[in-house]
Amino acid sequence: MAAPTSRSARSVPLRDSSSEKMDGAGSWDAIEWTKIEPVSRSISHTNLEFLLEEEQVIVEGYGVVLVNTDEAGTLLVTNYRLIFLSEGTRNIIALGTIPLMTIEKFNKLVVKTQAAPRQSDKSPSRRHLQIIGKDMRIIVFGFRPRTKQRHAIFDALLRCTKPARIWDLYALVCGPSKFGNTNPQVRLLNEYFRLLGKGFPRASMSMIEDGSFTLSNDLWRISNVNSSYALCQTYPFALIVPKGISDDEVHQASSFRARCRLPVVTWCHPGTGAVLARSSQPLVGIMMNMRSNTDEKLVAALCTQLGGTGVKRRKLYIADARPRKNALANGAMGGGSESSSNYFHSEIVFFGIDNIHAMRESFARLRDYLDTYGATSSDGMSSFLRHGGWTWGGGNLSSMSASVSTLGDSGWLIHIQSILAGSAWIAARVALESASVLVHCSDGWDRTTQLISLASLLLDPFYRTFTGFQALIEKDWLAFGHPFSDRVGMPTVSGGGNIPYELSRQSSASAFPSSPMRQSTGSHTSQNPSSTHAQNSNNYSPIFLQWIDCVSQLMRMYPFAFEFSSAFLVDLLDSMLSCRFGNFLCNSEKERQQCSIAEASGCLWVYLADLRAAEGSSHVHCNLFYDPLKHNGPILPPAAALAPTLWPQFHLRWSCPTEAQAGEVEAECRKMAFKFSELQKAKEAAENKAKDMVTSMESLSAELRNEQSARISAMSLAKRASKENEAFNRAIQSLGCKVHFSGSGDCTVDIENSLIGTPQKFSYSPSKRESDSITQNDEKSDLSVSITVMSDENAPNNQIGRMCETLCPLRTREGGCKWPDAGCAQLGSQFVGLKANFDAFDRLSIYDGYFQPK
């Protein structure tokens, strides 16, 4: 049986007005268009919580059907994206929602159905809108007949997907918002400082302004020769060059390379001194006989002496990413490739990687294949239900091999394998031979960037982290001038960005086919060929997407080597294609600096970091299996392992959503890891609580010990006070006085003395002030007893006064008083104070008689 023709052979270009039959009409016949009534009132935009900041609805369409899934809903066009809402739930349908800048092309289609012979004239035509995205999806919307909704949506897409100025892009309309961007030049210098070794300061804007960033180590230096982009408009402001090459020689060498992209260092091995360098093709001419002494000297300077030998020089490989025949063909236009005879101790290697045009066509064929054999094809028909040779079932097993052949014919996986093999070869030369490698293609910004950045990823484990991956993209892709605007189809800057640009949205009418409606009981016609986004096919090409695909293949081979996950790569690609942030706008660092893109737009890296901040290592962007110690050096995949497959999370997510869940095991592991993390947190909380309880118990034990010490001290003081009280009583009693203390603190004194004729009883109750004084004295562990005797007479020369004078221990021999302010010295008072102070008693001879221990 003859093999069926490929899908591309039977596709109709969008510019053509020819028609072909489509299948899958069964699902469309089941739709009763007369019962799908448009909503009479508009949706309240204030209730659309899913709208982003500064996102505004421009036009709405009601009663629209997403043909891929036969879902009815509402279609909205905003200044940022095309949104499809479910009819019943008003939830966003992901398949039908696509950012405007992710749309590669769109076209209006009219599908005529074949009805019964007698009703052929009464069969209405179906109004379709086909959307083809840069993210591997093809979607078709159906509109009600005899309405102007499709026309309104189409016109809105024409205006919004092709703005007149770069400033009309959503990224610049929205502004930096909460995802403010730091200066990328500072981040580039920090990466340069890291490459040159330790001991360098952190970069700052002041270093850029005063030019003090021109630092160096023993082999390499940072030059500011391109600080104003006068040397090369597509190179960064700072370049790493050999230390022995002057700026004048750099200027001379640049004239020998295409677009002045001279050889410069992009990565240094910290141990061996080997480097990865990049450039564009040399201008050797059609006869391959043009030479440049300064260029040869610069390239030779990359071959520094091997450490420890002092004599032997390291080998230099010049890796030309192009096929050899393409390099020779470029000689007719003044380009070409180096000759090993002119570059000392070098070897020229050709990798045979095709150019951007072949990559663009391959990508389109792959997208066409996925739409044809996917579960949600743009014609609404599953691949299992197709007729004829395209069926998977029906006993026709040849169709299965035919589909595999179609995948192989796309050439996408072959291109991926070529890039992986070239990068692995470069990494092996640097890691195993300590050789330096100079990589270039024609202009040095497409295939060169893919190979250099992928080889760096293999060699340096830092680039396999979140921070390093960002530094790698900003250095090798953004700073070294990969033309994102041209390759992805974004606005370009020309004349300061004030004139209309020409979008590089690939119409592919001649390069690759569209994905029109397949054979059915009706036919379709492409309308308005002049407004179907005809674009410059020489610029658009998914080069960066292809490189991310290569990274995903390495992640599949080395699941423990990368800190980030496949979901991170998908979100990175979506953000780049959507132009939601300004990081990937323009074609070079110079253009982004001239337009102040970093200050005028949000930063993609801040946005991605903000997503991870809430969940930490359990976020979907983080690789659960990452083990930095397992792959803390270069990873060198052997050739047999370089067998790429489709990337399910990206290639199959729209056409085969169920099968795209290749990360289900990872998702389950993530759930288990999240539960484990929660248990870890609970364990830590319990341990902390136990530690707090132990600390509290220790504190209580210490307080208890202090209380016991205080109790023992108080008991000791009480015993001492009791002994002193007994001694005091004996002293008083020896003088003829009897002192009786009550529990309330009252004191009764009976005086029997020859000085007083009859016994007298005196009572004493301490006042509050005296009680406080006694308490304070007790606290000072000093016993001081104060006895106040109420006198019946106020005569200063009464019996009690004489007794006081007799007993007073403070009376001097000369008759004076040592305590003139005491109450006992105030003879006119009705109170007579008697103080017994043991410090005074200690100085009296009476102590010997009354205070001796028993």
MIROLUM-160628 format. One line per field, with one value per residue (C-alpha): residue in three letters; x, y, z. Coordinates in steps of 0.02 Angstrom, whole numbers. Layout:
# MIROLUM-160628
voke: [ALA	...]
x: [X	...]
y: [Y	...]
z: [Z	...]
This chain:
# MIROLUM-160628
voke: [MET	ALA	ALA	PRO	THR	SER	ARG	SER	ALA	ARG	SER	VAL	PRO	LEU	ARG	ASP	SER	SER	SER	GLU	LYS	MET	ASP	GLY	ALA	GLY	SER	TRP	ASP	ALA	ILE	GLU	TRP	THR	LYS	ILE	GLU	PRO	VAL	SER	ARG	SER	ILE	SER	HIS	THR	ASN	LEU	GLU	PHE	LEU	LEU	GLU	GLU	GLU	GLN	VAL	ILE	VAL	GLU	GLY	TYR	GLY	VAL	VAL	LEU	VAL	ASN	THR	ASP	GLU	ALA	GLY	THR	LEU	LEU	VAL	THR	ASN	TYR	ARG	LEU	ILE	PHE	LEU	SER	GLU	GLY	THR	ARG	ASN	ILE	ILE	ALA	LEU	GLY	THR	ILE	PRO	LEU	MET	THR	ILE	GLU	LYS	PHE	ASN	LYS	LEU	VAL	VAL	LYS	THR	GLN	ALA	ALA	PRO	ARG	GLN	SER	ASP	LYS	SER	PRO	SER	ARG	ARG	HIS	LEU	GLN	ILE	ILE	GLY	LYS	ASP	MET	ARG	ILE	ILE	VAL	PHE	GLY	PHE	ARG	PRO	ARG	THR	LYS	GLN	ARG	HIS	ALA	ILE	PHE	ASP	ALA	LEU	LEU	ARG	CYS	THR	LYS	PRO	ALA	ARG	ILE	TRP	ASP	LEU	TYR	ALA	LEU	VAL	CYS	GLY	PRO	SER	LYS	PHE	GLY	ASN	THR	ASN	PRO	GLN	VAL	ARG	LEU	LEU	ASN	GLU	TYR	PHE	ARG	LEU	LEU	GLY	LYS	GLY	PHE	PRO	ARG	ALA	SER	MET	SER	MET	ILE	GLU	ASP	GLY	SER	PHE	THR	LEU	SER	ASN	ASP	LEU	TRP	ARG	ILE	SER	ASN	VAL	ASN	SER	SER	TYR	ALA	LEU	CYS	GLN	THR	TYR	PRO	PHE	ALA	LEU	ILE	VAL	PRO	LYS	GLY	ILE	SER	ASP	ASP	GLU	VAL	HIS	GLN	ALA	SER	SER	PHE	ARG	ALA	ARG	CYS	ARG	LEU	PRO	VAL	VAL	THR	TRP	CYS	HIS	PRO	GLY	THR	GLY	ALA	VAL	LEU	ALA	ARG	SER	SER	GLN	PRO	LEU	VAL	GLY	ILE	MET	MET	ASN	MET	ARG	SER	ASN	THR	ASP	GLU	LYS	LEU	VAL	ALA	ALA	LEU	CYS	THR	GLN	LEU	GLY	GLY	THR	GLY	VAL	LYS	ARG	ARG	LYS	LEU	TYR	ILE	ALA	ASP	ALA	ARG	PRO	ARG	LYS	ASN	ALA	LEU	ALA	ASN	GLY	ALA	MET	GLY	GLY	GLY	SER	GLU	SER	SER	SER	ASN	TYR	PHE	HIS	SER	GLU	ILE	VAL	PHE	PHE	GLY	ILE	ASP	ASN	ILE	HIS	ALA	MET	ARG	GLU	SER	PHE	ALA	ARG	LEU	ARG	ASP	TYR	LEU	ASP	THR	TYR	GLY	ALA	THR	SER	SER	ASP	GLY	MET	SER	SER	PHE	LEU	ARG	HIS	GLY	GLY	TRP	THR	TRP	GLY	GLY	GLY	ASN	LEU	SER	SER	MET	SER	ALA	SER	VAL	SER	THR	LEU	GLY	ASP	SER	GLY	TRP	LEU	ILE	HIS	ILE	GLN	SER	ILE	LEU	ALA	GLY	SER	ALA	TRP	ILE	ALA	ALA	ARG	VAL	ALA	LEU	GLU	SER	ALA	SER	VAL	LEU	VAL	HIS	CYS	SER	ASP	GLY	TRP	ASP	ARG	THR	THR	GLN	LEU	ILE	SER	LEU	ALA	SER	LEU	LEU	LEU	ASP	PRO	PHE	TYR	ARG	THR	PHE	THR	GLY	PHE	GLN	ALA	LEU	ILE	GLU	LYS	ASP	TRP	LEU	ALA	PHE	GLY	HIS	PRO	PHE	SER	ASP	ARG	VAL	GLY	MET	PRO	THR	VAL	SER	GLY	GLY	GLY	ASN	ILE	PRO	TYR	GLU	LEU	SER	ARG	GLN	SER	SER	ALA	SER	ALA	PHE	PRO	SER	SER	PRO	MET	ARG	GLN	SER	THR	GLY	SER	HIS	THR	SER	GLN	ASN	PRO	SER	SER	THR	HIS	ALA	GLN	ASN	SER	ASN	ASN	TYR	SER	PRO	ILE	PHE	LEU	GLN	TRP	ILE	ASP	CYS	VAL	SER	GLN	LEU	MET	ARG	MET	TYR	PRO	PHE	ALA	PHE	GLU	PHE	SER	SER	ALA	PHE	LEU	VAL	ASP	LEU	LEU	ASP	SER	MET	LEU	SER	CYS	ARG	PHE	GLY	ASN	PHE	LEU	CYS	ASN	SER	GLU	LYS	GLU	ARG	GLN	GLN	CYS	SER	ILE	ALA	GLU	ALA	SER	GLY	CYS	LEU	TRP	VAL	TYR	LEU	ALA	ASP	LEU	ARG	ALA	ALA	GLU	GLY	SER	SER	HIS	VAL	HIS	CYS	ASN	LEU	PHE	TYR	ASP	PRO	LEU	LYS	HIS	ASN	GLY	PRO	ILE	LEU	PRO	PRO	ALA	ALA	ALA	LEU	ALA	PRO	THR	LEU	TRP	PRO	GLN	PHE	HIS	LEU	ARG	TRP	SER	CYS	PRO	THR	GLU	ALA	GLN	ALA	GLY	GLU	VAL	GLU	ALA	GLU	CYS	ARG	LYS	MET	ALA	PHE	LYS	PHE	SER	GLU	LEU	GLN	LYS	ALA	LYS	GLU	ALA	ALA	GLU	ASN	LYS	ALA	LYS	ASP	MET	VAL	THR	SER	MET	GLU	SER	LEU	SER	ALA	GLU	LEU	ARG	ASN	GLU	GLN	SER	ALA	ARG	ILE	SER	ALA	MET	SER	LEU	ALA	LYS	ARG	ALA	SER	LYS	GLU	ASN	GLU	ALA	PHE	ASN	ARG	ALA	ILE	GLN	SER	LEU	GLY	CYS	LYS	VAL	HIS	PHE	SER	GLY	SER	GLY	ASP	CYS	THR	VAL	ASP	ILE	GLU	ASN	SER	LEU	ILE	GLY	THR	PRO	GLN	LYS	PHE	SER	TYR	SER	PRO	SER	LYS	ARG	GLU	SER	ASP	SER	ILE	THR	GLN	ASN	ASP	GLU	LYS	SER	ASP	LEU	SER	VAL	SER	ILE	THR	VAL	MET	SER	ASP	GLU	ASN	ALA	PRO	ASN	ASN	GLN	ILE	GLY	ARG	MET	CYS	GLU	THR	LEU	CYS	PRO	LEU	ARG	THR	ARG	GLU	GLY	GLY	CYS	LYS	TRP	PRO	ASP	ALA	GLY	CYS	ALA	GLN	LEU	GLY	SER	GLN	PHE	VAL	GLY	LEU	LYS	ALA	ASN	PHE	ASP	ALA	PHE	ASP	ARG	LEU	SER	ILE	TYR	ASP	GLY	TYR	PHE	GLN	PRO	LYS]
x: [0	68	118	-2	56	112	-6	84	52	-134	-139	-198	-93	-185	-152	-236	-421	-429	-539	-532	-649	-649	-694	-764	-928	-1024	-991	-1035	-1197	-1251	-1242	-1408	-1353	-1529	-1531	-1370	-1435	-1313	-1313	-1415	-1305	-1118	-1015	-971	-786	-773	-821	-687	-565	-452	-399	-220	-162	-199	-283	-438	-574	-586	-720	-832	-912	-1057	-1119	-945	-896	-720	-716	-572	-679	-857	-874	-985	-940	-891	-738	-651	-511	-408	-252	-150	-237	-381	-492	-622	-748	-859	-1043	-1107	-971	-885	-720	-571	-543	-354	-351	-451	-354	-193	-88	-96	91	91	-20	84	-57	-246	-369	-554	-627	-797	-855	-996	-1091	-1163	-1346	-1478	-1497	-1663	-1597	-1428	-1474	-1538	-1384	-1297	-1109	-1009	-902	-734	-583	-422	-285	-111	4	190	165	116	-72	-198	-373	-530	-680	-852	-971	-1157	-1205	-1265	-1184	-1040	-955	-818	-782	-768	-652	-545	-526	-481	-347	-277	-260	-196	-75	9	35	111	242	336	263	90	140	57	225	259	79	72	240	353	212	271	395	522	679	858	985	1037	1209	1246	1195	1307	1457	1424	1429	1591	1667	1614	1697	1861	1875	1849	1897	1804	1681	1495	1451	1354	1289	1427	1556	1469	1456	1639	1707	1791	1729	1882	1956	2067	2150	2309	2239	2086	2021	1855	1863	1751	1798	1614	1540	1452	1416	1525	1631	1485	1302	1247	1378	1364	1445	1579	1684	1806	1962	2138	2242	2381	2266	2250	2091	2169	2197	2019	1960	2067	2011	1826	1836	1880	1722	1543	1445	1604	1567	1748	1805	1774	1774	1604	1654	1816	1860	1908	2040	2123	2104	2016	1883	1730	1736	1612	1613	1538	1611	1776	1771	1891	1807	1761	1940	1960	2125	2089	2182	2195	2349	2259	2117	2241	2334	2172	2120	2294	2283	2137	2262	2348	2485	2432	2454	2610	2695	2763	2796	2651	2508	2330	2239	2108	1955	1860	1682	1584	1400	1354	1365	1528	1441	1347	1509	1586	1431	1446	1617	1529	1456	1621	1606	1672	1770	1945	2091	2186	2348	2320	2271	2412	2379	2195	2072	1917	1758	1590	1432	1310	1166	1038	994	843	736	750	708	554	487	526	432	280	279	289	143	45	81	23	-138	-174	-150	-198	-352	-410	-378	-431	-568	-646	-616	-512	-376	-459	-612	-533	-578	-468	-283	-275	-364	-275	-402	-504	-368	-258	-96	2	-74	23	188	129	105	276	348	262	344	512	483	461	647	625	700	846	885	874	994	1118	1122	1140	1280	1374	1359	1413	1564	1616	1595	1698	1843	1849	1826	1932	2068	2076	2060	1983	1841	1791	1612	1531	1403	1363	1313	1354	1188	1078	1165	1317	1211	1127	1291	1385	1246	1208	1394	1407	1257	1345	1511	1458	1339	1303	1204	1092	1020	885	1009	1135	1007	950	1131	1163	1013	1050	1233	1232	1059	1015	1182	1263	1123	1009	877	723	611	648	653	497	396	394	404	574	655	703	743	713	554	449	409	297	385	359	309	405	251	280	135	220	117	267	378	259	73	-64	-177	-344	-499	-479	-582	-765	-935	-909	-776	-687	-625	-493	-553	-462	-292	-221	-251	-191	-32	89	257	440	482	668	667	547	619	595	780	759	614	724	861	738	683	865	874	719	804	953	836	758	929	995	845	956	1065	945	868	720	585	507	359	480	540	361	316	477	434	255	311	439	316	177	283	207	377	512	663	655	600	710	855	1005	1064	1092	909	846	958	904	721	749	654	715	642	480	425	413	548	513	640	560	391	453	543	384	288	413	425	261	291	480	555	383	334	302	452	572	644	608	750	884	1046	1187	1316	1272	1321	1438	1547	1523	1398	1455	1317	1382	1323	1212	1113	1073	908	779	592	442	433	262	236	257	228	75	-11	-136	-160	-150	-186	-208	-49	45	35	200	239	102	230	323	159	126	303	275	118	213	355	231	155	328	370	214	260	435	363	247	395	499	354	335	522	521	372	462	616	509	432	604	662	508	536	717	662	533	663	782	646	605	787	792	637	715	873	769	672	831	902	742	743	924	881	733	841	968	831	760	928	956	782	814	977	887	753	883	967	802	752	919	875	711	600	487	443	296	270	102	67	-8	153	96	220	189	331	327	456	511	653	708	689	502	409	268	267	203	139	170	100	168	89	197	127	122	282	368	303	376	537	542	505	645	762	714	754	924	948	970	864	809	674	588	489	382	320	168	202	68	161	249	377	551	624	504	555	547	657	787	772	799	953	1015	986	1030	1180	1211	1248	1427	1529	1522	1331	1302	1193	1254	1078	1016	875	800	632	708	806	646	601	452	369	243	333	497	588	698	809	910	1035	1146	1284	1288	1276	1427	1528	1469	1546	1372	1383	1503	1378	1216	1257	1368	1299	1227]
y: [0	167	278	423	595	707	828	977	917	932	1093	1255	1411	1554	1666	1548	1554	1369	1254	1077	961	942	796	791	867	753	856	1016	943	912	1098	1186	1362	1432	1383	1474	1646	1788	1865	2023	2119	2141	2060	2181	2212	2260	2082	2003	1966	1869	2026	2077	2250	2376	2239	2306	2219	2286	2179	2033	1892	1786	1615	1568	1385	1318	1188	1090	1038	1086	1206	1359	1519	1701	1764	1921	2020	2124	2227	2078	1914	1822	1749	1613	1595	1444	1479	1409	1434	1587	1500	1528	1387	1371	1301	1448	1580	1641	1800	1910	1908	1718	1715	1679	1703	1699	1683	1688	1528	1492	1311	1257	1103	972	949	847	882	971	1080	1124	1304	1328	1262	1406	1425	1414	1560	1506	1598	1499	1545	1471	1498	1497	1379	1226	1253	1275	1327	1365	1466	1452	1601	1615	1643	1814	1904	2027	1953	1865	2024	2124	1996	1987	2176	2187	2055	2150	2308	2229	2100	2227	2387	2534	2564	2459	2567	2498	2326	2270	2252	2439	2493	2401	2464	2384	2364	2259	2164	2304	2268	2301	2354	2201	2276	2261	2079	2048	2123	2015	1862	1922	1945	1769	1699	1790	1718	1762	1923	2041	2168	2172	2273	2435	2573	2687	2565	2572	2761	2793	2644	2563	2390	2355	2225	2078	1919	1836	1787	1891	2066	2157	2290	2442	2463	2437	2543	2656	2512	2595	2439	2317	2364	2187	2150	2199	2355	2253	2114	1986	1978	1908	2016	2032	2107	2296	2391	2451	2272	2232	2369	2303	2123	2169	2227	2050	1972	1982	2122	2161	2016	1977	1828	1860	1749	1695	1563	1521	1357	1400	1265	1236	1409	1339	1453	1453	1595	1654	1759	1772	1703	1775	1879	1772	1801	1688	1631	1596	1690	1846	1856	1970	1969	2046	1920	1777	1851	1870	1690	1627	1719	1606	1461	1502	1390	1237	1257	1180	1142	1312	1257	1160	1264	1205	1156	1268	1198	1312	1243	1302	1263	1263	1124	1135	1171	1317	1389	1379	1457	1603	1637	1701	1840	1881	1762	1587	1490	1488	1388	1286	1334	1516	1486	1406	1243	1240	1118	1163	1061	1078	1028	1031	1118	1192	1376	1469	1437	1249	1263	1368	1242	1096	1177	1206	1025	965	1077	1015	835	861	944	805	661	747	721	902	938	1102	1019	944	765	639	550	383	428	483	393	302	284	411	299	223	84	-15	-145	-25	-39	51	214	201	191	331	446	403	438	607	646	596	699	853	842	927	788	771	956	937	791	889	1033	915	819	978	1049	885	878	1055	1019	859	950	1078	955	811	895	1065	1138	1305	1311	1455	1436	1531	1514	1649	1798	1718	1748	1595	1426	1497	1551	1382	1287	1404	1415	1229	1184	1306	1221	1054	1119	1234	1170	1351	1372	1227	1329	1462	1604	1531	1492	1672	1732	1614	1677	1859	1839	1726	1763	1941	2031	1950	2003	1860	1953	1908	2033	1958	1776	1777	1901	2052	2237	2299	2462	2572	2755	2757	2656	2798	2725	2577	2411	2261	2109	1953	1847	1704	1684	1528	1527	1467	1406	1291	1257	1309	1189	1210	1106	928	826	821	831	1014	1132	1283	1440	1559	1739	1904	1837	2011	2023	1854	1917	1898	1917	1920	1736	1774	1827	1720	1558	1468	1467	1503	1381	1249	1280	1264	1099	1042	1090	985	836	855	866	701	619	697	720	758	891	1038	1144	1192	1083	1062	1168	1312	1299	1299	1455	1538	1504	1563	1725	1756	1722	1827	1986	2013	2071	2175	2062	1988	2142	2215	2136	2189	2263	2428	2440	2395	2527	2660	2626	2606	2442	2387	2541	2545	2364	2222	2092	1910	1846	1941	1872	1692	1715	1789	1633	1523	1632	1577	1389	1379	1214	1134	1248	1167	1259	1170	1000	883	768	902	845	971	849	713	821	953	952	940	819	738	636	500	499	347	442	586	515	654	628	742	856	808	957	1077	985	885	1000	1069	925	782	859	692	617	777	739	650	730	641	538	698	778	633	646	832	797	672	795	929	813	767	951	982	838	909	1077	994	897	1055	1144	1001	1001	1188	1171	1034	1144	1287	1173	1113	1292	1338	1191	1240	1418	1358	1244	1390	1497	1355	1341	1529	1517	1378	1479	1629	1520	1451	1627	1689	1547	1585	1768	1720	1611	1750	1875	1757	1740	1927	1956	1839	1930	2097	2034	1976	2146	2237	2119	2144	2328	2288	2295	2164	2169	2072	2062	2012	1932	2094	2187	2274	2285	2301	2359	2336	2442	2401	2510	2607	2763	2733	2709	2605	2487	2568	2487	2563	2501	2525	2497	2534	2657	2621	2719	2629	2462	2500	2551	2390	2291	2378	2345	2163	2158	2226	2084	2212	2207	2376	2384	2548	2567	2720	2749	2855	2973	3035	3196	3311	3366	3354	3291	3146	2972	2902	3038	3001	2817	2855	2956	2814	2679	2775	2693	2848	2963	3021	3030	3218	3209	3249	3148	3068	3070	3246	3229	3077	3086	3053	3215	3316	3337	3446	3306	3188	3043	2973	2862	2720	2647	2489	2473	2324	2413	2535	2394	2316	2467	2458	2362	2301	2187	2077	2051	2026	1970	1823	1663	1542]
z: [0	-46	96	122	79	218	300	229	51	72	172	98	123	202	55	-67	-103	-150	-50	10	99	286	393	567	513	626	780	690	622	800	841	820	783	797	980	1023	1061	1091	1262	1258	1378	1393	1526	1665	1646	1827	1875	1768	1907	1791	1698	1731	1778	1640	1537	1450	1350	1173	1091	1139	1043	1109	1062	997	984	1011	873	950	1098	1043	1189	1176	1263	1251	1159	1223	1142	1263	1238	1297	1247	1171	1309	1289	1431	1458	1423	1587	1716	1643	1679	1565	1440	1428	1251	1183	1279	1198	1216	1062	1034	1042	888	736	610	598	455	419	346	269	278	164	217	101	140	54	-133	-113	30	-43	-74	103	194	281	279	438	490	563	633	633	758	741	889	913	1061	956	957	817	871	773	830	751	742	711	529	473	619	622	774	677	581	743	822	665	652	837	813	664	768	928	859	747	848	760	894	1018	1157	1118	1180	1340	1429	1409	1434	1600	1659	1789	1917	2064	1957	1946	1848	1898	1768	1665	1635	1821	1818	1666	1756	1909	1797	1717	1891	1937	1781	1812	1988	2169	2251	2135	2206	2170	2016	2029	1918	1978	1907	1738	1741	1784	1685	1834	1787	1678	1796	1751	1812	1752	1581	1539	1558	1544	1409	1389	1207	1160	1299	1173	1052	921	895	874	891	933	1066	1250	1322	1409	1332	1401	1293	1318	1432	1304	1170	1170	1129	966	913	961	844	702	727	725	544	488	559	495	579	679	797	839	946	1131	1285	1353	1482	1575	1658	1837	1849	1681	1602	1448	1374	1265	1139	1009	852	679	519	454	296	196	28	-117	-141	46	41	144	309	460	570	717	705	700	849	947	911	955	1122	1167	1168	1330	1395	1492	1678	1750	1584	1541	1362	1290	1223	1233	1075	995	907	789	784	632	666	481	355	259	95	173	238	65	-11	108	33	-123	-15	67	215	236	366	439	374	503	415	462	643	742	833	784	708	609	641	550	644	499	590	471	464	534	380	398	583	546	420	535	678	568	511	690	740	591	640	819	763	640	761	922	1030	1013	831	758	655	810	754	850	753	794	691	529	368	247	269	410	535	680	691	566	546	446	541	406	464	626	536	423	571	639	468	470	637	566	410	517	556	725	830	709	731	919	913	807	930	1078	994	948	1124	1204	1088	1137	1323	1307	1222	1362	1506	1444	1340	1426	1252	1206	1081	966	902	760	621	494	601	768	854	817	807	895	1042	1052	1055	1173	1301	1298	1315	1462	1541	1528	1596	1737	1874	1922	1762	1814	1958	1950	1972	1851	1717	1721	1709	1563	1463	1499	1449	1296	1226	1275	1296	1144	1030	985	881	983	897	727	778	888	788	903	861	809	853	707	719	906	892	823	653	619	621	510	608	571	592	474	354	288	132	36	177	268	262	378	468	379	399	341	220	266	194	158	94	161	80	145	145	140	90	98	284	345	424	281	362	327	319	321	503	603	676	844	890	1076	1089	1009	1136	1281	1202	1209	1392	1427	1343	1459	1608	1555	1545	1707	1824	1975	1894	1877	2013	1904	1829	1659	1715	1743	1563	1498	1597	1540	1358	1379	1460	1323	1181	1259	1278	1450	1513	1432	1454	1279	1182	1044	952	1055	1218	1131	1077	1251	1329	1204	1241	1429	1422	1594	1677	1576	1595	1719	1743	1699	1826	1969	1918	1916	2081	2156	2103	2195	2350	2426	2418	2419	2365	2351	2206	2039	1965	2083	2042	2185	2136	2125	2206	2183	2251	2127	1977	2048	1893	1704	1632	1470	1387	1269	1091	1119	1251	1135	1074	1093	1108	1104	1254	1324	1439	1292	1129	1184	1307	1179	1058	1185	1356	1444	1374	1410	1595	1589	1754	1849	1943	1981	2037	2156	2221	2244	2346	2452	2472	2523	2654	2713	2724	2827	2942	2956	3005	3131	3201	3216	3299	3424	3458	3484	3602	3698	3710	3774	3905	3960	3971	4073	4190	4214	4250	4377	4456	4471	4550	4670	4719	4747	4856	4957	4979	5032	5154	5231	5243	5324	5449	5490	5515	5623	5733	5749	5789	5920	6004	6001	6069	6212	6249	6243	6361	6484	6476	6506	6644	6729	6739	6825	6673	6605	6422	6352	6162	6091	5922	5858	5888	6049	6189	6378	6493	6682	6770	6944	7000	7150	7050	7036	7197	7129	6981	6823	6669	6500	6335	6160	5991	5838	5713	5527	5499	5640	5578	5407	5492	5590	5433	5340	5484	5480	5297	5338	5461	5604	5762	5825	5958	5992	6153	6179	6357	6388	6531	6650	6675	6555	6684	6610	6773	6807	6861	6687	6617	6748	6708	6525	6567	6672	6544	6386	6303	6200	6345	6358	6514	6509	6514	6331	6213	6054	5983	6011	5884	5971	6056	6225	6212	6190	6374	6334	6240	6314	6232	6289	6167	6219	6086	6101	5963	5966	5875	6022	6147	6068	6124	6306	6446	6492	6340	6434	6572	6478	6304	6336	6262	6385]
